[in-house]
Each structure stands twice: as structure tokens, then as C-alpha cells.
């Protein structure tokens, strides 16, 4: 095989391997957009179950689809992932998580005391992105929190960043 044939074969193989992944992402996005229970409703169900505050929400399309919501306990000492049914809004399971990297850099109490919480950041992102939030997570911005939220709308999916004061900016 010549070098150029090898390169073309490698590019073709990479394209074929990536095609299902992009299709899976599109399916997950569509499932999240069309779920009877919104991202915010899933977040509220998980927070009600735990008494804590959500740090991350995403839709997973495995097992027929479910919302996965990570919640920091009210005491700031435990991180739990809750599974929420996208049709009923019921919490169907939970799994304790290890503290993630952003909590080693950002103190849990800073997250809990933030003036803008994830639910409010999602509302700001949906307005700015003109669509429905399909995932959201807390990030560190200096010593304060910020949020990264993906919003699916009629013209595709957009990343919206929301700062600690609730200001949303399209990325």
C-alpha cells in the first residue's frame, strides 16, 4: 500500500468510526429535546430527593433514556448522581460520586452560596440560546461559579456560558 493510499484508508476508517458517534449524539439531543420532563424538572426532582443543589444535568440515551443529575448535599460533603425518568419525572435510582476536579479548585460552600444557582442559569441560557437546555454544569470562574449550558433550538445546539451574576453569553 502506498503512503497516500494508507492515509486515505485511515481517513476513511476514521470517518466511518466517527459517524455512529455523531448519530448517537444527535439521537441523545433529540431525546432530550422531546422528553416529557424538562431538564429543569429533572433537576428539581433530584434536588427535592436530596435536599442539596444540582451541579450538573445531562441526558443519557442508554436504557431508553434518562436524566442524570449530580447533586451536592446541603452539608457540602457528599456528591450523588440521581437518575430521573424523562417521562414521569420520578427519581429511579442514585449513585454516590467522588468529588470531581472542579470541587478541588472551587470550594463547595462557594457553589452553595452563589447568587445564581444552576436552575436560574438554565433559564438565562434558554432565553439567550432561544431553545431548550439539554445539559448543564457548574464551572469555576476565578473564585466564583459559572455555568456551561448547551441549548438545542431550531438552528442547532449552542453553548451558552452564564456567569455568577446570571449574565448569559453565547459561545
Phi, psi and omega in degrees: 000132179286164180299316181293324177294320179297316180297315179297317179296320179294317178296319179297314180298319179295320178295319179293320180292325182281336183303312179296326180296314180293326176294320179295320178296318179297318179297316180297318178297315179296318179298319179295315180298325186263002180297141177295326179261123182285168176303317180294320178295321177295317177301314181296320179297316180292319178295322179295321180293322187262332187080005180255200181236135182290140177248340185199142176220133175211159179258128176249131184269005177285156179055037179084357177098143176196154171276138175242119187239120175267131184232131174271129182299160180302327179279351179074016184247003183214137177241124183232139174260126179253143178255125184240128180293128183286352179258322184255336184081007180278141173285121185255353180179173179204157179212128178292140182244156171279151178299134185271170185308319183293338177279346173281337180261328182244124182293137178306324180293329176294321177295314183294331182264003182301141181291331176248121178265167185306317181301317179291323178295322178297316179300317179295320181292320180295323177293311181294321183272356179051055180190201184248130179294135179244345170197158183203147177206155177277146176224169179263135174227091187069237178260004181243175179267157172216170183227143174244123185228133175261129183240127178261126179228187181299331182256025176108188182262135180237148172266129179238129177256133180238128182274180184297339179266003177089010180278124182260136179226128176291135179272000000 
